């Protein structure tokens, strides 16, 4: 399995994404998927316990990620850039080193 960056995933989803969907539809799908994630967490349904990913925490986490990326694409937001900017803000807020400091990243 190939490792990909958030930016690469964002571009791949942008290629297949439904261009005619509205921001509202993506947001509604995201909230629906968060509900499904909550249900799979409550039931502790895991991939390693099943023969399929269907209905598992792993599936629902990806679905949530997918719709987050769709929303970012609709707003033309670079999530990878936001990740670094927000982590810098968090490090300052919580008086700690950034998780992206050279000491933490291989």
C-alpha positions in Angstrom: 0.0 0.0 0.0 1.4 3.4 -1.0 1.7 6.2 1.6 0.2 9.5 0.5 0.1 12.9 1.9 -3.0 14.8 2.9 -2.5 17.1 -0.1 -2.3 14.1 -2.4 -5.5 12.6 -1.0 -7.2 16.0 -1.3 -6.2 16.1 -5.0 -7.4 12.5 -5.7 -10.7 13.1 -4.1 -11.1 16.4 -6.0 -10.7 14.4 -9.3 -13.6 12.1 -8.5 -15.8 14.4 -6.4 -19.2 15.4 -7.5 -18.8 19.0 -8.7 -22.6 19.7 -8.6 -23.0 19.1 -4.9 -23.5 22.0 -2.6 -21.5 22.8 0.5 -24.7 22.1 2.5 -24.9 18.6 1.1 -21.3 17.9 2.0 -21.9 19.2 5.5 -25.0 17.1 6.0 -23.1 14.0 4.8 -20.3 14.8 7.2 -22.7 15.1 10.2 -24.4 11.8 9.1 -21.0 10.1 9.0 -20.1 11.4 12.4 -23.3 9.9 13.7 -22.4 6.5 12.1 -18.9 6.8 13.6 -20.5 7.4 17.0 -22.6 4.3 16.6 -19.6 2.1 15.5 -17.6 3.4 18.5 -20.5 2.7 20.9 -20.6 -0.9 19.5 -16.8 -1.1 19.3 -17.0 -2.6 15.8 -13.4 -3.0 14.6 -12.0 -4.1 11.3 -9.9 -6.9 13.0 -13.0 -8.4 14.5 -14.9 -8.6 11.2 -14.3 -10.0 7.7 -15.2 -6.7 6.2 -14.7 -3.0 6.8 -18.4 -2.3 6.5 -19.8 -0.7 9.6 -16.5 -0.5 11.5 -14.8 2.4 13.2 -12.2 2.3 10.5 -14.8 2.7 7.7 -16.6 5.5 9.5 -13.3 7.4 10.2 -12.5 7.3 6.5 -16.0 8.5 5.6 -15.6 11.5 8.0 -12.2 12.3 6.6 -13.6 12.0 3.0 -16.3 14.6 3.7 -13.9 16.9 5.6 -11.7 16.8 2.5 -14.7 17.5 0.2 -15.6 20.6 2.3 -12.0 21.8 2.1 -12.1 21.3 -1.6 -15.4 23.3 -1.9 -13.7 26.2 -0.1 -10.4 25.7 -1.9 -8.6 25.1 1.4 -5.2 23.4 1.5 -5.6 21.1 4.5 -1.9 20.3 4.7 -1.1 24.0 5.1 -3.8 24.4 7.7 -2.5 21.5 9.6 0.9 23.2 10.1 -0.6 26.6 10.8 -3.0 25.2 13.4 -0.4 23.0 15.1 1.8 26.1 15.4 -1.1 27.9 17.1 -1.8 24.9 19.4 1.9 24.7 20.4 1.9 28.4 21.4 -1.5 28.1 23.2 -0.4 25.0 25.2 3.2 26.2 25.7 4.7 23.1 24.1 6.9 22.2 21.1 5.1 21.7 17.8 4.6 18.0 16.9 6.3 19.1 13.6 9.5 20.2 15.2 12.6 18.5 13.8 13.0 16.5 16.9 9.6 14.9 16.5 9.6 14.2 12.8 11.7 11.5 11.2 
